Amino acid sequence: MKKKLFLFVILTFLSITAGACAQDSEAYRRIYTISAPYLTVTDDISFEDLQCFWDGNCDTIEGTNDVAVILLQEENLPEIQTIFGSEPHKKHVRTLSKSALYTDSNLANAWMIIPFEDIEPRRKIITIDGADPLFNKFDPDTWPLTAVIGDTAEGQQVSELPIQNRDASKLTNLVLTGVTAMVRGTASYMDLDPLYPASLIRQPLIDADILHINNEVPFAERCNIQEQYNGLVFCSKPAYMALLEDIGTDVLELDGDHFQDHGDEPVIFTLNLYDEAGIPYYGGGRNKQEAQEPLLIDHNGNRFAFLGCNGKEIGYAAASDTRPGAVHCDIDLMKQQIRNLRRQGIIPIVTFQHLEVFQVRAIDDVRADFEAVRDAGAVIVSGSQSHIPMEFDVTSTNFIHYGLGNLFFDQAFFLPETAEAFIDRHIFYDGRYINTELLTIRFTNNALSHYMDQKDRGQLLERIFKISEVEGLDQ
């Protein structure tokens, strides 16, 4: 009996071991990326130029001015060599241990080739021939920085191999935007075509897994656009709701200055429009309690909570226990809510309608509130109030952007800076914040904007980068 039992145990062990070995020997793919210091203007390179630099046939990578060396983790070298088909040029490529790779000096100065799972917020992911591994519509079958691990079966295509380190079902692209006020000059164009303002920037908005819009203005059944030129009392026509629906709005922020411009009735009318459209909102509501409640949204296993408030003097935020409107900031309450959310494994996203300044540096009162919620555990803190692009602050776990600029608002010719704006695409993977991509737009009239060309984008990024902060980078 004992011999039979012993034989059974041995056979079972051999069977399990053989199965494990067979599984380990199955071929799969590993996605690698190329990253640069976050304050890098270059967005895209060609794989041909990267190969040329790897081989030592080019002294730099075309389109860049600051690539002296590419670093990689020494244990990854054999896999990365299979991608390029050759050993790297020793002057251009160096290997380090993982602990040595991620020093502050390297974060600030060196480009790296890293596995997808090592992406972190302080490093900018460079696209290759226009392909972006952070994008939710990324096609891994055409990505050149892919290593094949193990032997493929006869006739098996590489595209049939599973990807070991990037699962699209765990990825979320969350897009945050700045000021939307469909009034005055913007409204005059929308009377002819409600969808006109987004006609040149629409695709990245509808591609978002979660698209946030900060609509500062109530809809009103009787809204006279001409009256808006005589003072800062705003409303939008119900027909303009078509624009918010067309771009795929998923989340609405309602803590804007003008939400109570026409009293309680248009606020209730607006909330009913949003409810009928099935678009959830936060930062404003039918009363103070509703407006302060975190808005919970899940996507691909990533759990988010949106919180927002108006940080100006209390007259701008009229929501009370009995009155609808935008809600005034209670920072202590918000910090408590953020801590509770983090304990539940929920990612807090905080947006502010705060004091407006036409300068890229945040003033002390704004900075204090943004940093307070960041320190309490908010992962993304974004300023929805600014009419110009402002500075940002990125750490290994958080991103503060003090102001994005206008999305839909008629200030194109007010100042040179009001013709520019950011749209921020924040990337989350498997419950973790991993990166932020800065999209840039320029207005051509009081309603229409387009994505910047490389020259304009480079000038804007250089201007903002000079005063922005990256953790570990001594500027």
ZAMARGU-4260 file (C-alpha; in steps of 0.2 Angstrom, whole numbers, plus 5000, padded with zeros to 4 digits):
<rodrens>
0) 5000/5000/5000 | 5014/5012/5005 | 5023/5008/4989 | 5008/5012/4978 | 5005/5028/4987
5) 5023/5033/4985 | 5022/5029/4966 | 5007/5039/4965 | 5015/5054/4973 | 5030/5053/4962
10) 5020/5052/4946 | 5009/5066/4951 | 5024/5077/4955 | 5032/5073/4938 | 5015/5077/4929
15) 5014/5094/4938 | 5032/5098/4935 | 5031/5093/4916 | 5015/5104/4915 | 5024/5118/4923
20) 5039/5116/4911 | 5028/5115/4896 | 5019/5131/4901 | 5035/5140/4905 | 5042/5135/4888
25) 5027/5142/4878 | 5032/5158/4868 | 5025/5175/4873 | 5029/5193/4870 | 5035/5206/4881
30) 5032/5225/4877 | 5046/5237/4879 | 5045/5256/4879 | 5057/5270/4877 | 5056/5284/4890
35) 5064/5301/4892 | 5064/5313/4906 | 5047/5320/4909 | 5052/5338/4904 | 5057/5332/4886
40) 5049/5341/4871 | 5052/5327/4859 | 5036/5316/4857 | 5040/5304/4843 | 5055/5296/4835
45) 5056/5283/4821 | 5062/5265/4824 | 5074/5267/4810 | 5083/5281/4818 | 5083/5272/4835
50) 5091/5256/4826 | 5104/5268/4819 | 5108/5275/4836 | 5108/5257/4844 | 5121/5251/4830
55) 5132/5266/4832 | 5129/5272/4814 | 5121/5288/4820 | 5128/5300/4834 | 5110/5305/4839
60) 5092/5301/4836 | 5084/5312/4823 | 5072/5325/4830 | 5081/5325/4847 | 5094/5336/4854
65) 5098/5328/4870 | 5101/5309/4868 | 5119/5305/4873 | 5115/5288/4879 | 5101/5275/4882
70) 5101/5265/4898 | 5093/5249/4901 | 5093/5236/4915 | 5106/5223/4913 | 5095/5208/4915
75) 5084/5214/4900 | 5099/5216/4888 | 5097/5198/4880 | 5079/5201/4876 | 5081/5219/4869
80) 5095/5213/4858 | 5083/5201/4850 | 5073/5216/4845 | 5087/5225/4837 | 5096/5210/4830
85) 5113/5215/4836 | 5123/5220/4851 | 5122/5238/4856 | 5136/5251/4852 | 5145/5253/4869
90) 5146/5272/4868 | 5127/5274/4865 | 5119/5261/4876 | 5124/5256/4894 | 5117/5243/4906
95) 5114/5246/4924 | 5107/5236/4939 | 5088/5241/4942 | 5093/5250/4958 | 5106/5260/4949
100) 5095/5263/4934 | 5082/5274/4943 | 5093/5287/4952 | 5088/5305/4952 | 5102/5309/4940
105) 5096/5296/4927 | 5078/5301/4929 | 5083/5319/4925 | 5095/5316/4910 | 5095/5299/4902
110) 5083/5290/4890 | 5079/5272/4894 | 5072/5256/4886 | 5061/5249/4899 | 5047/5235/4900
115) 5030/5242/4900 | 5027/5237/4919 | 5041/5249/4924 | 5033/5264/4917 | 5031/5278/4930
120) 5024/5296/4930 | 5041/5305/4931 | 5046/5297/4914 | 5039/5303/4897 | 5035/5288/4885
125) 5041/5292/4868 | 5030/5286/4854 | 5038/5277/4839 | 5032/5280/4822 | 5016/5287/4829
130) 5012/5272/4839 | 5009/5275/4858 | 5009/5260/4870 | 5000/5270/4883 | 4985/5274/4872
135) 4970/5263/4874 | 4969/5260/4855 | 4987/5254/4854 | 4990/5240/4842 | 5004/5228/4849
140) 5005/5219/4833 | 5014/5233/4825 | 5025/5239/4839 | 5043/5237/4835 | 5050/5236/4854
145) 5042/5219/4857 | 5053/5204/4862 | 5048/5186/4858 | 5052/5175/4873 | 5053/5156/4870
150) 5051/5146/4854 | 5036/5148/4843 | 5027/5133/4836 | 5029/5129/4818 | 5019/5140/4808
155) 5014/5151/4823 | 5013/5170/4819 | 5021/5182/4832 | 5004/5191/4832 | 4996/5175/4839
160) 5008/5175/4855 | 5001/5181/4871 | 5008/5198/4878 | 5015/5194/4895 | 5016/5212/4903
165) 5003/5223/4895 | 4984/5218/4897 | 4973/5230/4888 | 4958/5225/4899 | 4968/5233/4914
170) 4971/5250/4906 | 4961/5267/4907 | 4964/5283/4898 | 4956/5297/4908 | 4955/5314/4900
175) 4953/5330/4910 | 4949/5346/4902 | 4949/5365/4907 | 4935/5378/4905 | 4920/5375/4895
180) 4907/5390/4893 | 4896/5389/4878 | 4892/5407/4878 | 4895/5424/4868 | 4906/5422/4853
185) 4907/5403/4855 | 4888/5402/4856 | 4886/5412/4840 | 4895/5399/4830 | 4886/5385/4839
190) 4869/5393/4833 | 4874/5388/4816 | 4882/5371/4821 | 4882/5365/4839 | 4896/5353/4835
195) 4908/5365/4827 | 4919/5369/4842 | 4925/5351/4843 | 4926/5347/4825 | 4945/5348/4824
200) 4949/5340/4841 | 4935/5328/4843 | 4944/5311/4840 | 4955/5311/4856 | 4940/5316/4866
205) 4929/5302/4860 | 4943/5290/4862 | 4945/5293/4880 | 4939/5279/4892 | 4933/5292/4904
210) 4931/5310/4897 | 4929/5324/4910 | 4921/5341/4905 | 4920/5356/4917 | 4904/5365/4911
215) 4903/5381/4921 | 4887/5388/4914 | 4869/5382/4916 | 4857/5378/4902 | 4841/5389/4901
220) 4826/5387/4891 | 4826/5405/4887 | 4844/5411/4884 | 4848/5427/4876 | 4865/5427/4869
225) 4866/5445/4865 | 4863/5450/4883 | 4879/5441/4888 | 4890/5454/4880 | 4884/5467/4893
230) 4890/5458/4908 | 4897/5441/4915 | 4880/5433/4917 | 4880/5417/4906 | 4868/5404/4900
235) 4868/5391/4886 | 4855/5385/4875 | 4848/5368/4877 | 4853/5364/4859 | 4871/5365/4864
240) 4869/5350/4874 | 4872/5340/4858 | 4891/5345/4859 | 4893/5337/4876 | 4885/5321/4870
245) 4894/5321/4853 | 4911/5321/4861 | 4906/5307/4873 | 4906/5316/4889 | 4907/5304/4904
250) 4909/5315/4919 | 4903/5333/4922 | 4911/5345/4934 | 4898/5358/4941 | 4908/5369/4953
255) 4910/5383/4941 | 4908/5402/4945 | 4893/5404/4933 | 4882/5389/4938 | 4870/5400/4947
260) 4870/5415/4936 | 4852/5414/4932 | 4846/5407/4949 | 4839/5390/4955 | 4827/5386/4940
265) 4840/5385/4926 | 4851/5374/4938 | 4838/5362/4941 | 4834/5362/4922 | 4852/5358/4919
270) 4853/5344/4931 | 4838/5336/4923 | 4846/5337/4906 | 4861/5328/4912 | 4851/5315/4921
275) 4841/5312/4905 | 4857/5310/4895 | 4864/5298/4908 | 4879/5309/4912 | 4884/5309/4930
280) 4891/5325/4939 | 4900/5331/4954 | 4905/5347/4963 | 4887/5354/4960 | 4870/5348/4963
285) 4853/5350/4970 | 4860/5354/4987 | 4876/5355/4996 | 4876/5337/5002 | 4874/5330/4984
290) 4887/5342/4977 | 4900/5336/4990 | 4897/5318/4987 | 4912/5309/4978 | 4907/5302/4961
295) 4912/5284/4959 | 4916/5277/4942 | 4924/5260/4938 | 4933/5256/4922 | 4944/5240/4918
300) 4946/5236/4936 | 4952/5254/4940 | 4941/5262/4953 | 4940/5281/4953 | 4931/5294/4964
305) 4929/5312/4957 | 4928/5326/4970 | 4927/5345/4966 | 4923/5362/4973 | 4924/5381/4971
310) 4939/5388/4980 | 4934/5407/4978 | 4924/5417/4990 | 4908/5409/4995 | 4897/5419/4984
315) 4902/5410/4968 | 4896/5393/4976 | 4878/5394/4981 | 4874/5376/4985 | 4867/5375/5002
320) 4856/5362/5012 | 4841/5369/5003 | 4848/5377/4987 | 4856/5370/4971 | 4872/5376/4963
325) 4891/5374/4964 | 4898/5369/4981 | 4911/5379/4991 | 4927/5371/4996 | 4928/5362/5013
330) 4946/5356/5012 | 4946/5347/5029 | 4930/5337/5023 | 4938/5333/5006 | 4954/5327/5014
335) 4944/5315/5025 | 4935/5309/5010 | 4951/5306/5001 | 4959/5296/5015 | 4943/5285/5016
340) 4943/5282/4998 | 4961/5277/4997 | 4958/5265/5011 | 4945/5257/5000 | 4957/5255/4985
345) 4949/5269/4976 | 4959/5282/4966 | 4954/5300/4970 | 4953/5313/4956 | 4951/5331/4963
350) 4947/5346/4952 | 4946/5364/4958 | 4937/5379/4951 | 4949/5391/4960 | 4956/5409/4960
355) 4960/5414/4942 | 4976/5422/4938 | 4983/5426/4920 | 5000/5419/4924 | 5008/5402/4923
360) 5014/5401/4941 | 5001/5396/4954 | 4998/5409/4968 | 5000/5403/4986 | 4982/5401/4990
365) 4979/5390/4976 | 4995/5380/4978 | 4990/5377/4997 | 4974/5369/4993 | 4980/5359/4978
370) 4995/5352/4989 | 4984/5349/5004 | 4973/5336/4994 | 4988/5329/4985 | 4996/5326/5002
375) 4980/5318/5009 | 4981/5305/4994 | 4973/5313/4979 | 4982/5305/4964 | 4977/5318/4951
380) 4973/5336/4956 | 4968/5347/4941 | 4964/5366/4940 | 4948/5368/4929 | 4947/5387/4932
385) 4962/5394/4922 | 4960/5402/4905 | 4978/5399/4901 | 4990/5384/4902 | 4999/5384/4919
390) 5013/5374/4928 | 5012/5357/4934 | 5020/5346/4948 | 5023/5327/4945 | 5029/5315/4958
395) 5031/5296/4957 | 5013/5294/4962 | 5004/5310/4959 | 5001/5324/4946 | 4996/5342/4950
400) 4991/5353/4935 | 4987/5370/4942 | 4977/5375/4926 | 4974/5368/4909 | 4966/5383/4899
405) 4950/5384/4889 | 4942/5370/4880 | 4926/5378/4873 | 4926/5397/4877 | 4928/5413/4867
410) 4944/5420/4873 | 4955/5416/4858 | 4960/5435/4856 | 4960/5441/4874 | 4978/5437/4877
415) 4991/5427/4867 | 4990/5414/4881 | 4971/5412/4881 | 4973/5405/4863 | 4983/5390/4870
420) 4977/5375/4881 | 4981/5358/4888 | 4970/5343/4887 | 4978/5330/4900 | 4977/5311/4897
425) 4980/5302/4913 | 4985/5284/4911 | 4981/5271/4924 | 4985/5252/4924 | 4980/5238/4935
430) 4974/5250/4949 | 4990/5261/4948 | 4993/5279/4940 | 5007/5277/4928 | 5008/5292/4917
435) 5001/5308/4910 | 5002/5314/4892 | 4999/5332/4888 | 4989/5336/4873 | 4990/5354/4867
440) 4978/5364/4857 | 4977/5382/4849 | 4962/5392/4845 | 4959/5400/4828 | 4943/5409/4832
445) 4932/5411/4847 | 4925/5394/4845 | 4937/5383/4835 | 4953/5375/4841 | 4965/5362/4833
450) 4980/5352/4839 | 4996/5361/4839 | 5009/5358/4826 | 5026/5354/4832 | 5033/5371/4832
455) 5019/5379/4843 | 5018/5364/4854 | 5037/5364/4857 | 5036/5383/4862 | 5022/5380/4874
460) 5030/5365/4882 | 5047/5373/4884 | 5038/5388/4892 | 5029/5378/4904 | 5043/5365/4908
465) 5054/5379/4914 | 5044/5382/4929 | 5036/5365/4932 | 5042/5353/4945 | 5047/5334/4944
470) 5051/5325/4959 | 5069/5320/4960 | 5074/5333/4947 | 5084/5348/4954 | 5080/5362/4943
</rodrens>
